[in-house]
């Protein structure tokens, strides 16, 4: 469905004029022009992921049909200017691609949409095989989109002209993509599905950070002793504090592999650590005192972290076949229902019901009747369209399980 001819023309420059906004006067002119445009507001944001510790927006792009393209520098604007911008944007419907990526950093600026049209999520709901911005652009505009600076350090000032050109293209194409997708939504009779998903998306909040985030270090499975874990934890916390202070991505200071190596080798002095070539990174020597203090702390603390942390919530579903066979039978049967409905409706299984919700439902259901399943799905924040498609068929397959797989009332 998303296969586009390789000879499609390349869209490598914006089709509207582009203005860089970094002061009150330019912002006022931008808002005035955007207010006179038509349709929803195309919005995008650029961060400096992989370069900075924060996930703040360093550039925010705006466009709508009939307007020019505006690239707003939120770092340069005063707080009152951002409030002026929010007064305009927060009454608008936004077009975003992969909205959950940009909504948190935009919310930090006080920018929140009144309504949403997420071209990436809607492309999934329509069953597109490829849902990246470039792929959907090929379908909607019959043009390939030039993408060159997606991994750039957007905190750079001044921003190079080629980067600004790239940023402008992201919002240039969104209004036409929306028009194309609206036609496809009507063609597939998915208006209500899309409306419910967009309303749900308005309430999106990022997941809270996990406790013991240091356990997510790459290679931590190599550590087999509690003392090694203590050193790794102390090093991770020291790196995190320094990264926050310097506003630098932690991995750019010193990589995980160096922290894990130090935890494994347990150096006995600062000089041993300094002479260890496997302990490397941009800040491995310039902040050696910090790293050694962390190693020393981890080597001597009496508060040793456990090798494993107790899992909260339901058990890992990989253990269900042997430990929870009834729950596993329900999970397998429900997956078959979702796979069938997915094929019938051209909606990915994970968009019919999130894997977490499916496991929660299957592990300890309130009952096997469709009404009981529907109520539990509602508590799991499933939308009404999902409940309407899934509650009855899941009820039927669960009731049809062999007697030994259905617990007594």
N, C-alpha and C positions, 0 to 999 in steps of 0.2 A: 504493500500500500504506500510506503514511503520511498520507494525506489525512484530516484530522479535521474534523468539523463545526465551523463558526465559533461555534456557540452552546454549545460545551462549557462547563461551569461553571469558574470561575477559582479555582485554589488560590492564595490570596494570604497565608495565614498557616499556620504549622506546626500539625500535628495532634497533636503531643506537646508537653509542656512543654519550655521551652528554658532552659538554665542556662549562664551565662558562667563559665568556669573560669580563675582567675588566681592561685590559691594552692594550697598543699599540701593543705589540708583539702578544698577543693572538688574537687581532682583525685582524692583518695582516694574521695570519695563517687561521683564520676562513674565511676571504674573499677569500683567495687563494683556499681553499677547495670548497667553495660554487661556485666559478667561474668554477670549473671543473665538477660540477654536471650537471644534465640534467633537462630540463623542467623549468616551472615557479618556483618562489621562494615562499615557504610557509612561512607566516609571522603571528605572533600573538603578542599581547602586554598585559601586566598586569599592572593595576593601583591600587590605594589604595582607591577606592570609599567607602565612608562611614567612612573612617578613616582620610583622608586628605582633605583639602579645595580644593587643585588643582586637576586637572584630568590628571596630567603628567604621562608618562609611567615610571615605575620603573623597568621593565624588558621587553626586546624585544627578541622574539624567531625567529630563522631562520632555514630552512631546505629545501633541494630539493633532488630529486631522485639521488642517488649515492653519497650523501654527509653525513657527520655527522650532529648532531643537535647542534646548538650554541645558548646559552642563554646570551644575551648581557646586561650588566648592564650600562645603559646610565647615571646613576648618577656618576659612578666611572670614566667614560671616559672623556678625555679632549675634548674641543671644536673642535680641529683639528682632533681628532679621529672620532668624529661624522661626520665631513665633509668628511673624508675618507670613512666612512660607506655609507653616502649618495651618494657619487660618484659611488659606486657600485650598491646600491639598486635602485636608481632612474632611471636606464636604464633597469630595469627588469619588467616582468609581475609578479604580486603578486597573490598568492592564500590566501584569507582571508575568515573567517567565520563570517558573520555579519559585513561587512566592515565598516559601518558607526559608529560602536562603537569604533573602533581602529584608524581610519584614522585621527581624530583630534589630538590625543595625539602623533601619529607618525609624523604628519606634524609639530608639535612643535619642534621636533628633526631635522627637515629638511628632513625627509624621505617621499617621495611621489612616488607612483607607475607609471610606464610608461603605464601599462595596468593592468586590474583587472579580477579576476575570483572569485566571491563571492559565496561560496558554500551554504550559507544560502539563499540568494536571488534566486539563480538558483533553489534550491530545491522548493521554493515557486512557481516559474514559471513552474516547472514540475508538480505541483499539489500534492506534498507530504503532507500527513496529519500532520506529525511531522517534524520540520526542525531544531531542535537543533543539536549541534555538535554530541552528543552521538547517536541520532536517525539516522542521516545520516551515521555515522560511522558504525552502525549496518548493514545498507543496503550495503554499499560499501565494507566493510572488513569482514562482517559476524562475527563481534566481538563486545562485549560490551566494552565501554571505561570507565576506572576508572576516576571518577570525585570527588575530595575530598576537594579541597582548593580554590574553586571559589570565596569565600567571604573573603579571607585572606588579611591581611595588607601587601601588597607587598613592602612597604617602609622599612620593617624589614631588618636589616642587623646584622649578616649574615643570608642569607635565608636558612631555613632548607632543608635538602636533599630531604625530601618527597615533599616539595613544588616545588623544581626544577624538580623532576620527573614528577609531574603533568603538569608543564609548558611545558616540552619537549613533552609530549603526544599530546598536542594541535596541534603542527606542524608535528609530526610524521605521523599522519593519513591523512593530507590534500592532498598530491600528489595522493594517491590512491582514495580518495574521488573525486578528479577532474576527474580522468580517468573514474570512474564509471558514473559521471554526464555527461561527454562528450558523452558517449554511449547513455544515456537516452535522451539527447538533440537531437541527430540525430534520434533516434527512434521515438520521438514525432514531428520531423520536426520543431524544435524551435530554430534553429541556428541563424536566423536573429533576432528573438526576444531577445535572450540572448546577442547577439553582441550589439544591440542598448542599452539594459539596462546597460551593463558593460561600454559602452562608456559614457552614461549619469552619471553613478556612479562616474566616474573619477572626475567630477566637483562638487562632494558633498561638501557642506559647512554647518556646524551646523546652526540651526536657531538662530537668534539674541535673546538675553535674553529679556523677556517681561519687559515692564515698570511696575512699581509697583509690583515687584516680591514678596514683603512682603505680598501681598494679597493672595498668594498661601499657606500661613501657614495652617496647619491642624487645623480645629476647628474655623477658623476665622468667620464662619457664626454665631457663638454664640454672636458676638459683635453687639449690636444694636444701639450704640450711636457713634457720631463722636469723642468724647473725648476718648472713649475706643479704637477706631481705631488709634488715634494719639499716644496713649501709646504703642499699639502693634507695630506700625510702628517704633517708636523710639527704642524699645527693639530689633526689628529685625535688624535694621541698626547697632545698637551697637554690637549685636552678630556677624553680618556679618563682621564688621571691625576687631573684635577680632579674629574671625576664620581665616581671611586672614592673619593677623599678625602672628598667631601661626601656620598656615598651618594645621588646624584641621577642620574636618567636623563640620559645625555649630551645628548639632543635638547632637554631642558628648559633646559639651559644656553645652548646656541646651536645652531641647526639646521644640517643639512648644507648647505643652500643658501648660508648665510653663509660657511662654510668654502670652498666651491667658488668663490664670488664673490671672496673674498680671494686665492685661488690664481690666478684668472684676471687680476685687476687688479694683483697684485703691488705693493702700496703701498710707497712708498719711505721712509716715516717713520711713527712712531706717531701723529702728529697727522693725517696723511692717513687712516690707518685709523680713527681716532676720529671723523672728520668724514664718513665714508662711510655714508650712511643705509642702503645696501643690506647693510651688515654689521651685522646686528641680532640680537637675542635677549635673553633675560632677563639673561644675564651678559656681554653683549657689551661693556659699559662698566665694570662693576664689577670685572672681571678683565682689563682691557685690557692690563695689563703682561704677563700670561701669553700673550695672543694675539699681541701684538707680538713677544715673544721667539720664539714659534714661527715667525712669518712671517720674522723675521730669520734664524733658523736655516735654514729651508728655502731662503731666498734666497741663502745663502752656502755651504751645504754642498757638498762635492765628491762626496759619495756620492749620486748621482742615481739614483732608482729606474728600472728599465726601464719602457718604455711597456707592455709585455706581460710576463706571467709565464709561464714554461714550464709547460705542463699536465702533471700526473702521471697515471698510469693510462692507460686506453685513450683513443683519440682521440674527440673530440666526434662523437656519432652523426649530427649534421646534415651532416657531411662524408662520411659513408660512401657515399652513392650515387655520388659521382664518384671518391673516393680508395680506397674499400674496398668495391667492388661485391659481392664474395662475402659479406662480413660483413653487408652491407645486405640481401642476398637472404635470408640466414638469419634476420635480425632481422624482416623483413617476414613471412616464413612463420611464425615463432614467434608473432608478434603475432596472426596470424589464428587460430592454435590457441588462444591464451589468450582471444581474443574469443569463440570458439565455446564453450569450456568455461565461461567466465564466464556466458554466456547460459543454458547448460544447468543450471548449478549455482546460479545467482542469487548469485554472489559477484563483487564488483568486480574488474576485471583487476589492479589494483595490489595487491589482497590475495591473488590467486592467485600472483603473483610480482612482486617489486618491480621497477620499471623499471631500476634500477641492476644488479640481478642478471640481468635479461633481456639487457641489453647486454653484460655480462661474458660470459655464456654464449654469445652469438651472435658475439662478436668473434673469439674464438680457442677453439673447442670442443676438448675432448679427443678427440672422435670423434663419429660419427653414430649409433652403436648406443645403444639405450635404456639399457643398463647404464652406458655411459660418460657419457651425459648425466645419469643419476641420480647418479653419483658426483660429477660437477662441481657439480650443484645442491646436494648435501649440503655440499660445501666452501663454497658461497656462502650457507650457513646457511638454505637452504630446509627447511621442515618435511616430514616423511614424507608427510603428506597431499597437499602440493603436488607432491612428486616423483611420487607414485602417479598423480596426475591428468595430469601434463604430460610426463613423460619419454618414454613410448611414442609419443604423438601427435606430439611435436616430432621424434622420431627418424623417424617415417614421412614427415612433410612435408619434412624435410631430405634424406632419401634420394630423394624424388621430384623434387628440384630438377633443372632441365636439366643435362646433363653439364658444360656450360661453367661452371656455377655451383658445382660440387663440386670442390674441390681434389684433386689426385692424392694417393694415400696416400704 
